[in-house]
Amino acid sequence: MPQKPFKPCAYPGCPEVIREGRYCPKHKTIVNRDYNATARRADYSSTYDHRWRVLRDLYFSKHPLCEECLKSDKLTPANLVHHIVPTENGGTHEDSNLMSLCHSCHNKIHRRG
């Protein structure tokens, strides 16, 4: 069975070539460390606990389609429940602050603001 071709490490300026993944072993640890230090919120588990999962599932049962796509007359299954006002900015888990979205619409909203 043929092996995968070599490709460059995705880390800017790295001359290493690899067969698997995006980064060479050296930069994989750096990227993972940086991601864990900055991108992930420390309070995630306290904000999105068992009660949130129950509320999310209940909201999905009432709103199974992406609410943004529905505005364009598209029927797309929702994958995520989005907080209109983020919880870290004082938003709540009330239905009025939630909307079900597909991954595409969720990413568009986060790119905007």
LUMPA-829676 format. One record per atom (N, C-alpha, C, O): residue in one letter; x, y, z. Coordinates in steps of 0.02 Angstrom, whole numbers, padded with zeros to 5 digits, always signed. Each point is the difference from the previous one (the first is absolute). Layout:
AXYZ
...
This chain:
M+00043-00059+00000
M-00043+00059+00000
M+00045+00062+00000
M+00046+00004+00041
P-00059+00044-00085
P+00043+00059-00004
P-00007+00044+00062
P-00053+00004+00030
Q+00108+00029-00013
Q-00001+00046+00056
Q-00026+00068-00023
Q+00001+00017-00059
K-00025+00022+00108
K-00022+00067-00016
K+00061+00042-00019
K+00055-00011+00025
P-00064+00059-00070
P+00057+00042-00020
P+00018+00048+00057
P-00041+00016+00043
F+00103+00007-00045
F+00022+00050+00049
F-00033+00067-00015
F-00016+00016-00058
K+00005+00023+00111
K-00027+00067-00008
K+00034+00044+00053
K+00024-00026+00050
P-00022+00092-00062
P+00035+00043+00049
P-00041+00008+00064
P-00061-00003-00001
C+00097+00014+00055
C-00032+00016+00065
C-00038+00066-00009
C+00025+00046-00033
A-00085-00041+00062
A-00042+00060-00008
A+00023+00058+00044
A-00027+00055-00007
Y+00075-00066+00051
Y+00024+00054+00043
Y+00039+00050-00042
Y+00045-00021-00037
P-00059+00086+00042
P+00034+00049-00043
P+00076-00003+00006
P+00028+00004+00055
G+00005-00010-00112
G+00072+00000-00002
G+00035-00066+00015
G+00061-00003-00002
C-00099-00049+00017
C+00030-00064+00017
C+00020-00037-00064
C-00041-00008-00045
P+00105-00015+00041
P+00022-00035-00061
P-00013-00075+00001
P+00013-00034-00050
E-00039+00006+00105
E-00011-00072+00006
E-00054-00025-00048
E-00046+00037-00017
V+00053-00099-00004
V-00052-00033-00040
V-00027-00059+00039
V+00037-00033+00037
I-00101+00020-00044
I-00034-00052+00039
I-00047-00040-00045
I-00015+00022-00056
R-00006-00080+00079
R-00049-00040-00036
R-00070+00005+00031
R-00050-00002-00036
E+00046+00007+00102
E-00064-00001+00036
E-00011+00066+00037
E+00048+00031+00023
G-00111-00010-00017
G-00017+00058+00039
G+00016+00065-00035
G+00015+00001-00059
R-00017+00054+00098
R+00014+00066-00028
R+00068+00027+00020
R+00030+00040-00036
Y-00005-00062+00094
Y+00061+00028+00027
Y+00052-00054+00014
Y-00017-00058+00012
C+00081+00078-00014
C+00053-00046+00019
C-00005-00011+00076
C-00033+00039+00033
P+00066-00090-00005
P-00006-00014+00072
P+00019+00061+00043
P-00033+00012+00051
K+00084+00025-00070
K+00021+00059+00040
K-00055+00052+00003
K-00016+00025+00054
H-00014-00009-00111
H-00050+00053-00001
H-00069-00024+00022
H-00041+00040+00020
K+00029-00105-00024
K-00064-00026+00024
K-00008+00014+00074
K-00054+00020+00022
T+00107-00030+00017
T-00005+00014+00072
T-00009+00074+00014
T-00036+00019+00045
I+00070+00023-00085
I-00007+00073+00009
I-00071+00023-00016
I-00030+00038+00038
V+00003-00062-00094
V-00067+00019-00020
V-00052-00024+00051
V-00046+00037+00017
N+00053-00099+00006
N-00047-00026+00051
N+00005+00040+00064
N-00052+00015+00031
R+00112+00002-00009
R+00009+00038+00062
R-00033+00068-00007
R-00035+00023+00045
D+00048+00011-00102
D-00030+00066-00010
D-00076-00003-00004
D-00034+00044+00027
Y+00008-00096-00059
Y-00073-00007-00005
Y-00030-00009+00070
Y-00049+00033+00017
N+00079-00077+00022
N-00027-00012+00067
N+00006+00061+00045
N-00041+00009+00044
A+00092+00032-00055
A+00010+00058+00043
A-00045+00059-00019
A-00020+00038+00043
T+00003-00031-00107
T-00036+00060-00020
T-00070-00013-00028
T-00047+00035+00019
A+00040-00083-00062
A-00063-00008-00035
A-00055-00031+00044
A-00058+00017-00009
R+00076-00060+00054
R-00051-00032+00042
R-00011+00039+00063
R+00048+00018+00035
R-00111-00004-00019
R-00016+00036+00060
R+00005-00046+00060
R-00020-00058-00003
A+00048+00084+00057
A+00008-00040+00061
A-00067-00016+00032
A-00007-00051+00034
D-00043+00093-00044
D-00065-00009+00032
D-00048-00040-00043
D-00060-00002+00015
Y+00083-00030-00067
Y-00044-00036-00046
Y-00042-00052+00036
Y-00060-00003-00009
S+00092-00038+00050
S-00037-00055+00033
S-00050+00026+00050
S-00051-00033+00012
S+00064+00090+00019
S-00048+00026+00048
S-00058+00035-00036
S-00056+00002+00026
T+00068+00026-00085
T-00053+00033-00038
T-00044-00051-00037
T-00061+00007-00001
Y+00092-00058-00028
Y-00035-00049-00040
Y-00001-00067+00036
Y+00034-00047-00021
D-00071+00043+00075
D-00004-00060+00041
D-00060-00043-00021
D-00029+00011-00054
H+00010-00059+00095
H-00055-00045-00014
H-00066+00039-00011
H-00038-00017-00045
R+00026+00068+00086
R-00061+00039-00008
R-00003+00033-00069
R-00053+00002-00031
W+00111+00024+00007
W+00001+00031-00066
W-00016-00052-00053
W-00037+00014-00047
R+00066-00074+00052
R-00013-00051-00050
R-00074-00019-00002
R-00027-00013-00054
V-00006+00012+00111
V-00072-00015+00002
V-00038+00057-00034
V-00044-00013-00041
L+00060+00076+00057
L-00033+00057-00031
L+00013+00001-00075
L-00046+00015-00039
R+00108-00030+00018
R+00017-00001-00071
R-00042-00052-00037
R-00026+00014-00053
D+00021-00074+00082
D-00039-00053-00032
D-00074+00019-00004
D-00034-00015-00050
L+00008+00047+00101
L-00069+00023+00000
L-00010+00054-00054
L-00050-00001-00036
Y+00098+00047+00030
Y-00004+00051-00052
Y+00003-00031-00069
Y-00037+00021-00045
F+00081-00071+00035
F+00004-00035-00064
F-00067-00033-00017
F-00020-00001-00058
S-00014-00027+00108
S-00063-00033-00014
S-00053+00050-00024
S-00043-00018-00040
K+00047+00080+00064
K-00047+00052-00022
K+00021+00033-00065
K-00042+00023-00039
H+00108-00020+00027
H+00028+00034-00059
H+00052-00045-00034
H+00060+00012+00007
P-00082-00062-00044
P+00047-00048-00030
P+00036+00026-00062
P+00048-00031-00023
L-00072+00087-00005
L+00031+00027-00061
L+00038+00064+00014
L-00015+00036+00048
C+00065-00023-00089
C+00041+00060+00007
C-00044+00061-00010
C-00033+00007-00051
E+00032+00037+00101
E-00043+00059-00003
E+00024+00052-00050
E-00041+00038-00027
E+00106-00034+00013
E+00026+00046-00050
E-00018-00025-00070
E-00021+00040-00043
C+00028-00105+00031
C-00017-00028-00066
C-00075+00007-00013
C-00020+00011-00058
L-00021-00018+00109
L-00072+00008-00009
L-00018+00069-00026
L-00049+00008-00037
K+00088+00043+00056
K-00013+00068-00024
K+00009+00004-00076
K-00029+00043-00033
S+00070-00089+00005
S+00012-00003-00072
S-00040-00055-00033
S+00015-00020-00057
D-00064-00006+00092
D-00043-00055-00024
D+00039-00064-00015
D-00019-00038-00044
K+00073+00026+00082
K+00038-00063-00006
K-00015-00042+00061
K-00003+00025+00056
L-00005-00089-00066
L-00013-00047+00055
L+00064-00038+00015
L+00016-00049-00033
T+00021+00073+00083
T+00063-00030+00020
T-00005-00023+00072
T-00021+00039+00043
P+00039-00101-00028
P-00001-00023+00070
P+00049+00041+00043
P+00055+00016-00023
A-00075+00000+00083
A+00043+00038+00045
A+00048-00049+00035
A-00019-00056+00017
N+00081+00079-00007
N+00050-00040+00035
N+00019+00031+00067
N+00024-00034+00045
L-00036+00099-00038
L+00023+00037+00059
L-00055+00045+00026
L-00044+00022-00037
V+00046-00009+00102
V-00043+00052+00029
V+00046+00057+00020
V+00047-00008+00039
H-00061+00066-00067
H+00043+00059+00006
H-00031+00050+00049
H-00060+00011-00001
H+00102+00019+00043
H-00023+00054+00044
H+00005+00065-00039
H+00054+00017-00025
I-00108+00020+00018
I+00000+00063-00035
I+00044+00050+00037
I+00044+00031-00030
V-00055-00024+00095
V+00045+00038+00043
V+00041-00052+00038
V-00028-00039+00038
P+00094+00038-00048
P+00042-00051+00032
P-00007+00000+00076
P-00011+00052+00030
T+00017-00110-00001
T-00006-00006+00073
T+00052+00042+00036
T-00013+00025+00055
E+00073-00019-00084
E+00052+00041+00033
E-00015+00074-00003
E+00031+00040+00035
N-00080-00020-00077
N-00022+00070-00003
N-00067+00010+00033
N-00034+00050-00012
G+00014-00097+00054
G-00062+00007+00038
G-00060-00035-00032
G-00055+00006+00026
G+00066-00043-00080
G-00055-00037-00031
G-00023-00057+00043
G+00038-00026+00041
T-00099+00005-00051
T-00028-00055+00040
T-00017-00059-00044
T+00009+00002-00061
H-00033-00054+00092
H-00022-00060-00036
H-00075+00003-00016
H-00030-00051-00016
E+00000+00111+00020
E-00071+00008-00016
E-00011-00012-00075
E+00045+00014-00040
D-00103-00039+00022
D-00016-00012-00071
D+00007+00063-00042
D+00019-00004-00059
S-00033+00061+00087
S+00005+00063-00038
S+00072+00017-00019
S+00011+00041-00044
N+00038-00071+00078
N+00070+00013-00013
N+00033-00057-00039
N+00061+00000-00009
L-00100-00048-00014
L+00027-00058-00035
L-00025-00002-00072
L-00054+00025-00015
M+00094-00057-00028
M-00023-00014-00067
M+00037-00062-00024
M+00059-00009+00012
S-00096-00035-00047
S+00032-00060-00027
S+00028+00017-00069
S-00031+00033-00041
L+00093-00058+00030
L+00036+00017-00061
L+00035-00062-00028
L+00015-00047+00036
C-00003+00048-00102
C+00044-00049-00030
C+00072+00025+00009
C+00010+00058+00018
H+00039-00102-00030
H+00070+00020+00009
H+00018+00060-00044
H+00035+00046+00022
S-00060-00045-00083
S+00017+00053-00047
S-00024+00068+00026
S+00038+00048+00000
C-00100-00044+00021
C-00027+00064+00025
C+00034+00020+00065
C+00012+00059+00012
H+00003-00107+00031
H+00034+00015+00062
H+00068+00030-00014
H+00020+00049+00033
N+00017-00077-00081
N+00065+00028-00017
N-00006+00069-00030
N+00041+00044+00013
K-00093-00032-00054
K-00010+00067-00029
K-00012+00052+00054
K+00026+00055-00003
I-00067-00073+00053
I-00014+00046+00055
I+00063+00017+00038
I+00011+00058+00018
H+00031-00108-00005
H+00061+00013+00038
H+00052+00037-00040
H+00042+00035+00029
R-00042-00041-00095
R+00046+00039-00041
R-00020+00073-00002
R+00043+00044-00005
R-00108-00030+00009
R-00025+00068-00001
R+00020+00039+00062
R+00018+00059-00004
G-00021-00093+00061
G+00007+00041+00058
G+00037-00029+00054
G+00009+00032+00052
